[in-house]
Amino acid sequence: MFAVHDFLKSAQTGAVAVAAALLLVTSAKAQSDPLPSWNDTAPKAAIVSFVEKVTKEGSPDFVPEPERIAVFDNDGTLWVEHPMYTQLAFALDRVKAEAAAHPEWKDKQPFKAVLEGDMKALAAAGEKGLVELIMETHADMTHDEFQKVVSEWIATARDPKFNKPYTELVYQPMLELLAYLRANGFKTFIVSGGGIEFVRPWAEQVYGVPPEQVVGSSIKTQFQMRDGTPTLFRLPQVNFIDDKAGKPVGINAHIGRRPIAAFGNSDGDLEMLQWTTMTGGSVRFGMLIHHTDADREYAYDRKSEFGRLDKALDAAAINNWTVVDMKADWKEIFLEK
Amino acid sequence: MFAVHDFLKSAQTGAVAVAAALLLVTSAKAQSDPLPSWNDTAPKAAIVSFVEKVTKEGSPDFVPEPERIAVFDNDGTLWVEHPMYTQLAFALDRVKAEAAAHPEWKDKQPFKAVLEGDMKALAAAGEKGLVELIMETHADMTHDEFQKVVSEWIATARDPKFNKPYTELVYQPMLELLAYLRANGFKTFIVSGGGIEFVRPWAEQVYGVPPEQVVGSSIKTQFQMRDGTPTLFRLPQVNFIDDKAGKPVGINAHIGRRPIAAFGNSDGDLEMLQWTTMTGGSVRFGMLIHHTDADREYAYDRKSEFGRLDKALDAAAINNWTVVDMKADWKEIFLEK
């Protein structure tokens, strides 16, 4: 959060000198310990050991810089995913914002449920209802219009439990990890089950990940000349679901190389970690974030109705993936401002 | 060709010192003239003027480095596309190589036409026949297997007219342009109508463009565990056609920012150049390579049955795109070895 986010914000408002000073402080600190929000437990040691192996020239485990690809799930891995995916909170807010233009929604599910705050009825609408919500709120506009709507929403919306902007509910240890990997020649990608165009408008500022390094689910777009202006128009049709077995497909489509490190937190990340680590060849790194901290964040795993970590937890034991116990392994979860 | 290709080849065989020396010579030369294979005509001046504008800090046309995205068509823009797309030559060779395992092809079009070298019958099979050929030769194998087949073929196949490997039929002026843009903070992407997985295995060595910066057409892939090993399996179904109106869609899907410079050579690149340049805002650059040199390469445009440059040539005049006359504007076309 601190370094990238604040630096960019400051630079934008002209306070470059202050931000540069902050950055110097941050990097001085980073030299002594690149992962200060991690406790000195096994996961931190495993990360550092992996990075030292693949970056040591002449070592049998050395990996040339262009092949140092690391992939990160977003929801629950880089930021909070409870009590609902942030993108769903966005969709619900959009329904409310657009309700006046859609009087028919008062009597039509799942919109009625959203407008009445009836989460039980919304849940009953199931995946079909969810897709309807997404299509109504994410399509039938140009790409530029959608980017604007997302940017405005993310700048103002707040998480109800923590009463903070969602972009401040990113995990400080993971921001340090992203920066540490990049400082060691890695290219860091986000591989989200969420919408690629929902993540891109703010990923560079918040995570230091540029739009071309974001992979995600998508709806179809179409090139159209409108009043002599070329536009990309968002169609209400699913194009690609970047979740579960879709993640390796999305990774290959966008990156074209197999990653050497993958970070996730749920069964939706299982195939991504398998694809990354089960190669029988060179050294690889797989990590799962286990949400164990009901006090500072949330605690959930196998029996959760949401963001379930079950099969992937079993696979971690078999495949030697590192499991982070948030409560025990993270000194800080969020950066206090 | 020279710098990147030879450097990588040499480095791989251990002759690092020689390659490094070559690189020093190349960069010394580049300092005096970054585009030595371009004649001092209008297109070269237009390129240099554009790059100087967008890289000059404080200038109203300045573009921050992360936004310096340049997109290049491949066939006919970076390498020779006549008398047929190289990928088609690959498909025909694959049919011949696999014919023994497919005795039924002897009597089945379009395979019969390929095996008999009957190009007229092949043309008569049309687009449907072409898709059949592609599916038979590009699918029903794992991603890794296909990469291996492409790599082996590109290392040995030769263009019949020039009697050279296809990877030596890349345009030296365009290699210089790619390097010049990168030296000025641009990220260079290939946006090909051809198959993304046909270009990726050699694009880094030949063009200096890594796999994650290649956009192209694709077939569907599926994640499968095979004998306990995760694989991506190539299915005989079209996923995406990255041509014409598909190019802006592919660009947005992969890059997520609008390019500021686009380079093409045919009507297949029209929408890509429109999407890049027609924004009404900041300074942009569009360029078309016009094949005018029947002696050194080929001459074709509006009436060509293949790789037609017609509507895009009209649009160039309206939109102020730079048109390269290969015969007049390029001092060298290929690097003589």
Chai-1 contact restraints between the chains, C-beta under 6 A:
chainA,res_idxA,chainB,res_idxB,connection_type,confidence,min_distance_angstrom,max_distance_angstrom,comment,restraint_id
A,P66,B,P210,contact,1.0,0.0,6.0,A-B,restraint_1
A,R200,B,G256,contact,1.0,0.0,6.0,A-B,restraint_2
A,P210,B,P66,contact,1.0,0.0,6.0,A-B,restraint_3
A,P211,B,G256,contact,1.0,0.0,6.0,A-B,restraint_4
A,P211,B,R257,contact,1.0,0.0,6.0,A-B,restraint_5
A,E212,B,I255,contact,1.0,0.0,6.0,A-B,restraint_6
A,E212,B,G256,contact,1.0,0.0,6.0,A-B,restraint_7
A,T221,B,V249,contact,1.0,0.0,6.0,A-B,restraint_8
A,F223,B,A245,contact,1.0,0.0,6.0,A-B,restraint_9
A,F223,B,P248,contact,1.0,0.0,6.0,A-B,restraint_10
A,F223,B,V249,contact,1.0,0.0,6.0,A-B,restraint_11
A,F223,B,E271,contact,1.0,0.0,6.0,A-B,restraint_12
A,P230,B,Q274,contact,1.0,0.0,6.0,A-B,restraint_13
A,P230,B,W275,contact,1.0,0.0,6.0,A-B,restraint_14
A,P230,B,M278,contact,1.0,0.0,6.0,A-B,restraint_15
A,L232,B,N252,contact,1.0,0.0,6.0,A-B,restraint_16
A,A245,B,F223,contact,1.0,0.0,6.0,A-B,restraint_17
A,P248,B,F223,contact,1.0,0.0,6.0,A-B,restraint_18
A,V249,B,T221,contact,1.0,0.0,6.0,A-B,restraint_19
A,V249,B,F223,contact,1.0,0.0,6.0,A-B,restraint_20
A,N252,B,L232,contact,1.0,0.0,6.0,A-B,restraint_21
A,I255,B,E212,contact,1.0,0.0,6.0,A-B,restraint_22
A,G256,B,R200,contact,1.0,0.0,6.0,A-B,restraint_23
A,G256,B,P211,contact,1.0,0.0,6.0,A-B,restraint_24
A,G256,B,E212,contact,1.0,0.0,6.0,A-B,restraint_25
A,R257,B,P211,contact,1.0,0.0,6.0,A-B,restraint_26
A,E271,B,F223,contact,1.0,0.0,6.0,A-B,restraint_27
A,Q274,B,P230,contact,1.0,0.0,6.0,A-B,restraint_28
A,W275,B,P230,contact,1.0,0.0,6.0,A-B,restraint_29
A,M278,B,P230,contact,1.0,0.0,6.0,A-B,restraint_30
